[in-house]
């Protein structure tokens, strides 16, 4: 078991996500940075979809009530066990009574804490992930609180190689300015040509409104093509008749501030979606902090598929390294 001494800013149980219910209005939730999430599970011998802890900005303080192995991946959150610095991106043995704590985040926005066996919470709609807006999944449907006690499961698939550390070239790269690749559409035709170019040519600043639901960006206004109000759509030119929102889709209500919809967002609505972040770069979005900058880069669907393939190849290198 694991006792929560301090919960951090927002620490939730997440796994690979609640997939298959999007058409019913249920977002997938799940780890924001799936590359780091899967890497952490591989390091402790878990199945890659095992539940972990995801902490945002401020890590938790945890007391382990059994001997186990953990791994910490994602952003650079300096970690200590019993006050002694421990490495990231490699297995760490902890004993009964040991306390894991974190210093302030240096790079990135989220850290993943995997435990051999996974975090044991009830499965809701095929997933252990926390969706706080509806209060389902995870630990009682909410972020962790002081005094919570977490059970450890049996989602192990192999023994742990304690001598392994994932090399720097296979870890996320952090910066203050990021290039995020997008596929233009579904409703980009609603933007003027000048605004399409503007969307791709300026640096957008992440506002404090950045969480698991979505990231809001500040930059310059975008203009929509004037039109008569369609039946069933709102009066603002940024409105369309309701449509589905892919994970990572970007809308610009009233043309003022783009919003990238992420893992806990609504699944549809009446705003034009002008672009969609490619799946490989959703991991990057999960590690961007408020006040950092993003430049959107248009790519083709083939390029998006190739980027996903390259990411899987990096994970395969980690699997091979750990074996």
N, C-alpha and C positions, 0 to 999 in steps of 0.2 A: 504493500500500500504506500501511497504518497500523501503526506499531509501538507496542505497549503498554509504556509506561515504568512506570506504576503502574496497577493494575487497579481501584482503588476498593474499596468494601466488597463489592459484588456487581454486576458488570457483565456482562450477557449479550446475545447477539444475539437479537432478537425481530422478528417480522413480524406479519401479521394473524392468525396462529394456524393450528394443525393441525386444520382443520375436517373433519368427516365420519367421524371414527373414535370418537366418543363411545360408541357401542353396543358397541365392542370393548374398552372400558375405557381408552381413550387420551384424556386431557384435551387441550384445544386449545392450552394454553400461549399464546404471543403476548403482545403489549404489554398491560400492565395498564391503562394510560390510552390507549385507542385514539384518542381525540380529539387528544391531543397528538402521538401517533405519526403519525397521518395528516397533521396540520398540518405537522410537521417535513418529511415527504416532499414535500408540496406546495411548500414553500418552496425546496427544492433541485431542483425539476423532476423528481422521481421519480414513478413510479407509486405510488399510495397504499399498496400492499401491500409495497413494498420493505423489505428488512431494515434495521434500525437498531440502535444500541446503547441498551440500557436500563440505567441505573445507579441504585442504591438508596442513599439517604442520603449517600454519599460518591462524588463523581464520579471518573472515571479521569484519568490523565495520558497523553496520546497525542501521538506524533510523526508528522506527515504526511510521507510520502516521495514525494509527488507534489503538483502544484498541483491544487486542487479547491475545491468549495464545500460548506460545512456549514451546518446550522441546529440550534439548541438550543432545545427546548421542554419543557413539563411544569412541574415544580416550579421554584422560584426558587433556582437553584444559580449564584451569581455565577461567571462564566467569564472566563478570561484566555487570550490568545494571546501567547506570548513575554512574559508578565508584564503585558501591556496589557489592560485591561478591554474585553470585547466585548459587544455587545447580545444579548439573547435574542429569540426569536420573529422573526428575520429572517435572510436569507442572509448568510453571512460567507465571504469569500474567504480561503483559506489557501494558502501556498506551500510548496514542498518544504523540509523542515527545520523548519517551524513546529511549536510545541508548544502544545497545548491543555491547560489545567489548570483546576481548580475550587476555589473556597473552600468553606467549610462551608455546607450547605443552610440557607436562611433560611425558606422556605415549601415545603410539599408534601413528598413522599417520594421521587419518581422523576423523573429527567431523561432526555430522549430526544435522541440525537445522530444526525442524519441526514447522509449524505454523498451527493453527486451520484453516481448509479449504484448506490447501495445497498451493503450489506455482502455480499460474495460468499462464501457457505459452501454446502456441498452441501444439496440439497433432500432432506428425509427425510419420507416420507408426506405429500407435498404442501406442505411448509413448511420454512422455514429457522429457525424458532423453537427455542430451547433448552428442553429439558425435563430439568432436572438430575437429578431423582429416578430417571430411567431412563437417563440419560447419552446421550440422542439429540438430534440437531439442533444448531443453532448451531455454535460453534467447538469441535469435539471433544466435544460433549455436555456442556459444563461452563461455569462462569463464567470470565472471562478471567483470565490470569495474567501476571505480569511477563515480558516478552520475547516474548509472542505477536505474530505479524504477521498482519494481516488484509488480505485482498484486497478491492479495490473492483470492483463489477460494472458492468453497463450497463443498469440498470433505469430510465433516464431516459425521460421522455415529452415533455419540453418544455424550452425554454431557461429560464434563471434570471433573474428580475427582481430585481437587487440593490438596487433602491431601495425595496423593499416591507418594511414591518414590520406584523405583525398587531396591530391596536389592542387596548387593554386590555379592551374590552367583549367581545372574542371570545376572550379567554384564560380559563383556569380561575380561579375565585375561591378564595382560601385563608382559613382560619380556624382556631380552636382547637376549635370545636364545629360539627358538621356535621349537617344533616338528610339522611338517606338514605331514599329512597322504596322501599317494598316492597309486593309483592302477597302478601297473607296466604294461607297454604297451603303445601304440599299436606296436611300432617297437623296443622294447627293445632287440629283438633277434639280432639287428645290433651291440649291445655292446658286448665286450668280457666279459666272466664270471667274470674276475678280476675287470673290470670297473663297472659291475653291483653291485658288493659288495662295491666298493669304493663309488659309488653314494649314497648308503644307510648308509655308516659308518663314513663319515666325516662331519664336520660342514661347511656349505657353508655361505659365507658372502655376504649380499645384497650390491651390488654396488650402486653408485649414479644414475645409469641407472635403476630407479625404478619408474614407473608411472602407469597410468591406462591401458596402452597398455601391459606392462609386466614388470617383475622383472628379472634383470640379476644377476647371482651369481658368485662369485669368490671362487675358491678352488684349486683343482688339475685337470689336464687334464684327459679326459676319452678317451679310445681307442675303435675304431670300428673294427669289423671283416673285414679283407680285402675282396674285391670282385671285379668282373668285373663290369664296369659301365653299368647299365641297360639303355635300350633305354628310353629316356625322362627324365632321372635323371641327376643331376649334377655330376661332376667328383669326388668331395670329398666323402670319405666313409660315412660321416654323411648325405649325400643326398639320397633321395628315389624318386621314381616317385610320383608326387603330390598326396597329401591326405588331408583330412579334419582335422582341429585342434580343438579338444574339448576345451571349456573354462577350463583353468587350465592345459592344456597340457604343457609338458616340452620338449624342444628340446635342442640340444647341437651342434651348428654350429662348424664344424671342431674339435669337441671334446674339445673345450677350456673353454667356460663359459656357463653353463646351463641358459636357459631363460624360465621362466614360463609365458605363454601367458594368459592375463587376459581379462577384460570386453571390452576393446576397440581394441583388437588385430585383425589381419587378420584372416580369417576363414579357410584358407588352404594354402598349399605351399609344398615345396620339401625337408624339413628337417625331419629326423626321430624323432618321438615323443616317448620318452623312458618311460614316466610315465604321469599320470594325477592326479592333486590335487583333492581330494574328495570335494564335494560341501560344506560340513559343514566347511571345513577348508579354503575355499575361503574367508570367512569372516575374518579369522585370517590373511590371506595374506594381506588383505586390510588395516591392522593396523600395519604392520611391516615397520620399517624405514630403510633407508640406514645405512650400517655398523652394523646392527644387524645380528644375525646368525640363520640359519635354519638347522635342521637335518631332512632329509626325512625318513619317516617310511612307509614301505610297508604294506598294508592291503588288504584284499579280497574285492570283490564286496559286499558280504553280510555284512561285517563290515562297509563298506562305507554307505550302506543303513541304517544300525542300527544307525550310527552316525547322519545321517540326521534326523532320527526319534527322537533321543534324543534332537536334536536342536529344533525340532517342539514342543516337550514336554515342553521345557523351555519357548518357546513363549506362549504356552497354559497357563502356570503358570502366565505369565504376563497378559494375557487377563483376566484370572480369578481374579487376584489381582486388576485390574483396574475397573472391573464391580461393 
